[in-house]
Amino acid sequence: MKTMRIILGVFTLMIAVIGCKKAGTGGQVTVAAIPQHHGKSIYGATIYVKFNTKDSPGIDASNYDLTIVGEAAEEHVHIEGLKKGDYYFYAVGYDSAISMPVYGGVPVTIKEKSGEIDLEIPVVE
């Protein structure tokens, strides 16, 4: 009986470890991050991504797991190859209409296994 409990315990632990997938790269989801300041898209922003959290890790870029620099002519930044899970997206850009840097972030839970998600990120000065 004790042997059966040990086997059952090991089996349960294996299922928990194998079944627990964490956020990160290596998946088939693309996020189109669209930083917006008062409804106006911010071109050429940089997007920072933190995996496995819905809490902001702050403004220090070294606290993030992934950095994607946007192109100056693009109002969105594609973050490709993400898996299901929790993320925090932080955007930094420049609003030429007010000649000021803008920044802001949002938590996101990706539930899809594949596809593209449009993600508006509100930013402030």
N, C-alpha and C positions, 0 to 999 in steps of 0.2 A: 504494500500500500504506500509506503514511504517512497519507494522508487517511482511509482506512478505519479506522485505529487511533484517530485523533482523533474520528471520528464515533462509533465504538464506545465510547470513553472518555466522551464527552459523554452518550451515551445511558445508559450505566451510572450515571453520576452523577445524571442526572435521575430514574431509577428509584429510586435510593437516597434521594434527597431527598423525592420524592413518596410513597414507600412507608413512610417513617419517620414514624409518628404519635406525638406526645408526649402524655403525661398532661395533664389539665387539664379545663376546662369545655368545653361544646359537644357533649357526648356524650349517651348515652341510658341511663346506668347511675345508679341511686340507691343510696347506701349508707345504711343505717340504723345509725348508730353508737350503741352501747349501753355507756356507761361502767359498770364494775362494780367494787365494792370488797368483797372477800371474798364474792363471789356475790350481793351486794345491788346492785340498780340505783341509779344516781345520777341524780336528777331535776334538770332544768334546767341541765345541764352546757353548757359552751362547747367546741366542737370546732374545732381549728386543722388545716388541711390544707396540706402541702407537696407540690408536684408534682415528678415526675421524680426521685425519690430514695427510697431505702429506709433512709436514715440520718436520725437525729434532728437537726433544725437547732437544738435547744436549747429553752429555755423562753421566749425573747423572742418575743412575738407578731408583731413586725415581720419576723421571719424566715420567716413562713408566707405562702402565696399566697391562702388563703381562710380566713375566720372565720365560723362559724355559731353563733349564740347559741341554745341550746335553750330551750324553754318550761318554766316552773316545774312544770307538771303532767305533763310528758312524761319518760319514762325513756329515750327515744332521741332522736336528732337526725338528721333527714334531710338528706343532702347530695346534691342532685340535679344531673343533667346532666354527669356525669363520663364521660371517655373511658377506653379501655384504657390501661394503663400502670402505672408505679410511683408509690406515694404513701407519705407518712408522716402518720398521723393522731395528733393529740395532744389529750387531753381534760383539762379542768380543771373541777372541780365542788366541791360541798360535801356531806359526809356528815353529816346531822343526827344520826345515831345516836351519833357520837363527837364532834360539834361541831368538826370540823376540815376544812380544805380537802384535797382529794385530786386527784391528777394522774397521768398516765401516757400512754404512746404505743405504737403498733405500726406496723411497716411492712406494706404491702399491695401486691400486684400484682393489678390488675384485668385479667382475661383475657376477660371477656364484653363483647359490644358493646352489650347492652341488658339490662334487668331490674333486680332489687333484690337487694342483698347485705346480710345481717345481719352486723355486725362488732362483736364484743365487745372492748372496750378495758379491760384491767385497769388499775386506778388504785390508788395507795397514798397514805398520808399523808406 
